[in-house]
Each structure stands twice: as C-alpha cells, then as structure tokens.
Amino acid sequence: MTIEEKIIQAVVAGVKALYDADVTADQVQLQKTKKEFEGHLTVVVFPFVKIARKKPEDVAAELGQYLQDNAQDVVANFNVVKGFLNIVVSPASWIQLLNEISADEHFGFKKADSKSPLVMIEYSSPNTNKPLHLGHMRNNLLGSALARIIEANGNKVVKTNIVNDRGIHICKSMLAWQKWGNGATPESTGKKGDHLIGDFYVEFDKHYKAECDELSKQYIANGMDAEEAKEKAKQEAPLIKEAHEMLVKWEHNDPEVRQLWKTMNEWVYAGFDETYKMMGVSFDKIYYESDTYLEGKEKVLEGLEKGLFYRREDGSVWADLSSDGLDEKLLLRSDGTSVYMTQDIGTAKLRYEDYPIDKMIYVVGNEQNYHFQVLSLLLDKLGFEWGKSLVHFSYGMVELPNGKMKSREGTVVDADELMADMIEDAYQVSKEMTKKVQIPEDEAREIARKVGLGALKYFILKVDARKNMLFNPEESINFNGDTGPFIQYTYARIASILRKAEEAGISVAKAIDANVEISEKETDLIQKLNGFKAAVRQAGQDYSPSGIANYCYELTKEYNQFYHDFSILGEEDENKKLFRLTLSKAVAKVIRLGMGLLGIEVPERM
C-alpha cells in the first residue's frame, strides 16, 4: 500500500471514529503540500465540515490528531492552515518507499493483460514522392512516444502507418523521372531512394512553373486578365495534363505505369526504412492507400444503399451532416473516384477486420481537425463501434526561423540530414568537453548518436503538441537548461558515481536502514520520484508526451540541487552513503524509464 493510500484509509477511519459518518476513499482529497507550508501531503477537509458540523480549522485539527495517534507509522506530525490539514510523513515511510521504488524495475508502468483495451495508433502517413522532413519527424516522434505511454498505462497497443502511395503527386515524380531521369536508380546515383524520387518531384515543379509562366504571358498578351491567365495556365500546362493522363492510366492498371510505380515506390520504402531505423520508430502494420481506396468506395456505396448518403444529379455521392452541426461532405466524385475521406473509411474497414480495436488514435496535424470531426461521424454511421470515440491527436506545425517548409520547392529540413547534423554537432561538443578523457572513437561516436538524437527528440517532444513550434538546433544541443543533453548528462553522472561505488566494493543492492537520518531535500527527491507514476497516468489521460519530458526535466533539476548540496561517495556515515547511492540509482532508473517513453536513449558516460 502506498503512502497516499495509507493516509486516505486512515482519513476514512478517522471520519467514522470522530463523526460516526461513512465516507469513501474517492471523497478524500489529497494533494502535495504547497512549498510555503510545512508538510508533504495535504488533506482538504471542507468535504467533511457539514458532516462534523464544526469549523474547517477544528475538523482539520481533530482529524490531524487522530492520524498522528492512529497512523503514526506514516504520520509524524501535522499542522492546520484554515481548511487544509498538512501532514508531515515519517522518515521511515519515505525510506520504505525508496526501497520499493528501487526494487521495482518497471516502476510507474502498468502491465497489460487479456482484458486490457486494444488501442490502435496511426502515425507517420508519408507520401511516396518525397523523403521525410522535420514536420514528419514531429509526427513520428509524437506517435511513437504516445504508443509507449499508452502501453505503459496498461493498454495493448498496435502501431500503424498509412502510406500515401497513389495520386497526382506520385505521378508527378514518375513523369519527371521518365523525362529527365536518364534511367537513374539509387544504386547508380548513390542516393537513398526517397531522396532520389523527391528530387524528381522538385524537378517536375520547376518545369511546371516555367510552363505556367510562359502560358500566362501568352494569355495576357491575348488580352486575358492576369489572375485568370495564371489560373488557366495551371490547368492547361502540358506537364500537368500529362501527369493527369498518367494517373488515369494508373487507375486503369496500365502495366507499364504500374510497373514504374511499383519500382519507384520500392526505392522510396527502402529509404524510409533507413530513416525510421535511425529515428527509432517502428510499426506493427503498414497499410497502403492503393489498397484501401477501393475498400472505402465499396463501404460508401453500401452506405448509399442504406440511405446514409445520397447521390447528386452529376453522379457524385455526398453525406449530409447538417443535423450534426456540420455541412455536406463529398465522398465520391462524379466520375466515381475517391477522395481522402473515402480512403480513410476504407483503411478503417481493413483495420477493423484485422484487429478488435477498442480505441483509435490518429496522429495528424491540426490543419485536419475538421476532417476528423467528419470522419468520426461517418464511421459511427457506418457501424464502427469506435467511430464516435476516435481520437484525433492534433498537433501544431514545426516552423523554421525563415518561415514554413515547402516540399515542392525543396525548401524543407530533410530528416536524414537533420539527424546526421545533430549527431555531428553532439560529437564536436562532446569532443571539446572531454579533451582530457580518453574515449575510444567508436564509443565516442555512439555517445554522439545518443546525445544528438536525444537533443532533437527532446526539443520536439517537450513542447505541448497542440502548439506550433519553432525549431532551433543550436538551443537543443545545449548541456544546460531544459534540454535532452542536460538530462542525459545527469544520468551519465549518476552512472559514473555508481561505477566508482562498485569499484570501492559498495553494494547498492542492499535495502536501506529504516532509521537512517534523511534531510528535507532528500525527502523531496523521494516524493518527486514517487510522482513518476502520476506523471505516466496523466500523460496517458491527456495524450501528452510533453508531460513526461517536463517531469524528467524537473526530476533532473531537483537531483542536481541535491548533488550540489550533499556529498555522496565522500559521506563518512556508511548508512547515509548507502541511502544517497540508492537514491541516486533510483533517480537514474526513473530518468531512463521516462526518457525511454520518449524514445530517447541515455548513455552510461558522456
């Protein structure tokens, strides 16, 4: 039983003994005592005032005395501030708690069982016409972290990806390769496949723009309005017409177009796999839009037959959601082709057939908020049990100091290059910091990989996902302040202390003497450690990786204050030394577990 549970149980018994009234544990409000008051935990007594028919201060005083007399193994002292009962927890209880935290290798985590809900999380959703960029990184890191957090809360988790492998944007890259590729392959160019195809997407846009400019000039010379000329040029440019013709051929299973599409997609998937591996991201199941769009069309037509949707005169199929406070939504175009909503319905159908989903979470940017409102209603109408309760994990965009990224113009921060740059920066910084320490080159490079990627991941994940964020690589690699390297360095510092203790023959595996004298700062650190469980629960409820990042930073900051104020290996009292080593080891473990939820590795030395 935890300290909190013991106090709550004692309060329930106290209300019964003092006022002959039955209250439940849920009625007992327990919170951390404010820093300006003495105590560790505070009982809010206002709910019991009516029962006792006394002033709040009197109820708090009577209840506090009861706890001190009847729960002395937990309650050492108490004080009353208005209607709040501040409890000082006994040192022996904190030491027992530290022993329990130390013994639990999966402290703070709940294990899933056969009755646990199955949560499916979709993230990444790349297009096969370009490599992954910084925006994709935020999506992948949020989705991957969320999956770990949901799992740590006792759920079964399936991580899925839906690849956008069809459509006009794919045909643009294919057409550009045909026209200007000269048979280029990843092997012949030495480029990753996703980068090679991305280059052709940019190449298409460059030539397309030139055609549009030339046509616009001709239309204007013939007396057309400039804006009208610009729009007409976009529709009439030969390249875009060719791309649309290729899309039609793809839709009709033209063997030559399909073979090129398959070959180029395979190049891209090989490139994606390398990026995902470096990023530390994985999936249990990958779906492809080329498989799902027909499934969605079938489901929409089924809904049409049931009267859920209606067909307009031009043959297009729509959903009327006006009774739900929304508008009308196109589901099938007049030519029978699918829209994104149709594809999402098809993907949902396949997933529901593959897995007994209890909850579905989509990790998609906030520009798609309305899309998921509509999708939720449509899936519910079509009979998907989790449709109405689907979660759109909506996140803000990543912006750069010089503005937004544009894939067509090639002005993106490439994920591969960014990770490589961060690792190199970490290597150079650590090289400067460890001039006097001899570290083998391969180990130095591995440390740099962990630190560089840790800096990048933490910088992205510490920000509330709902907010837009400005990415600044220089800030992220700092070894001071709210950064990944600061937390990693603290872990490495503790690992160094524990190695020295082991070399000195000190066993940190032993339980701590319950009578060892501990300071208020050390007590605060144990209480902070205990807060990891609540942080994991809260992050799961709020779908908030930033909550875990913030907890790790606060714990690290508090440990560093303790490290600054107290001697560990130099402490002469053996019991105190063992206590501080055990406390340090527990902090390191919780840092490792917390950062692990974010997908961040912690090096044993830096």
Sequence and secondary structure as in RCSB ss.txt:
>XXXX:A:sequence
MTIEEKIIQAVVAGVKALYDADVTADQVQLQKTKKEFEGHLTVVVFPFVKIARKKPEDVAAELGQYLQDNAQDVV
ANFNVVKGFLNIVVSPASWIQLLNEISADEHFGFKKADSKSPLVMIEYSSPNTNKPLHLGHMRNNLLGSALARII
EANGNKVVKTNIVNDRGIHICKSMLAWQKWGNGATPESTGKKGDHLIGDFYVEFDKHYKAECDELSKQYIANGMD
AEEAKEKAKQEAPLIKEAHEMLVKWEHNDPEVRQLWKTMNEWVYAGFDETYKMMGVSFDKIYYESDTYLEGKEKV
LEGLEKGLFYRREDGSVWADLSSDGLDEKLLLRSDGTSVYMTQDIGTAKLRYEDYPIDKMIYVVGNEQNYHFQVL
SLLLDKLGFEWGKSLVHFSYGMVELPNGKMKSREGTVVDADELMADMIEDAYQVSKEMTKKVQIPEDEAREIARK
VGLGALKYFILKVDARKNMLFNPEESINFNGDTGPFIQYTYARIASILRKAEEAGISVAKAIDANVEISEKETDL
IQKLNGFKAAVRQAGQDYSPSGIANYCYELTKEYNQFYHDFSILGEEDENKKLFRLTLSKAVAKVIRLGMGLLGI
EVPERM
>XXXX:A:secstr
  HHHHHHHHHHHHHHHHH     GGG EEEE  TTSS SEEEE HHHHHHHTS HHHHHHHHHHHHHHH TTTE
EEEEEETTEEEEEE HHHHHHHHHHHHH TTTT B   TTS EEEEE    BTTS  BHHHHHHHHHHHHHHHHH
HHBT EEEEEEEEB  SHHHHHHHHHHHHH TT  HHHHT  HHHHHHHHHHHHHHHHHHHHHHHHHHHHHTT  
HHHHHHHHHHH HHHHHHHHHHHHHHTT HHHHHHHHHHHHHHHHHHHHHHHHHT   SEEEEHHHHHHHHHHHH
HHHHHTTSSEE TTS EEEE GGGTS EEEEE TTS B HHHHHHHHHHHHHHHS  SEEEEEEEGGGHHHHHHH
HHHHHHTT TTSTT EEEEE  EEBTTB  BTTTTBS BHHHHHHHHHHHHHHHHHHHTTTS   HHHHHHHHHH
HHHHHHHHHHHTS TTS EE  HHHHT SSSSSHHHHHHHHHHHHHHHHHHHHTT  TTS   TT    HHHHHH
HHHHHHHHHHHHHHHHHT HHHHHHHHHHHHHHHHHHHHHS STT SSHHHHHHHHHHHHHHHHHHHHHHHHTT 
   S  
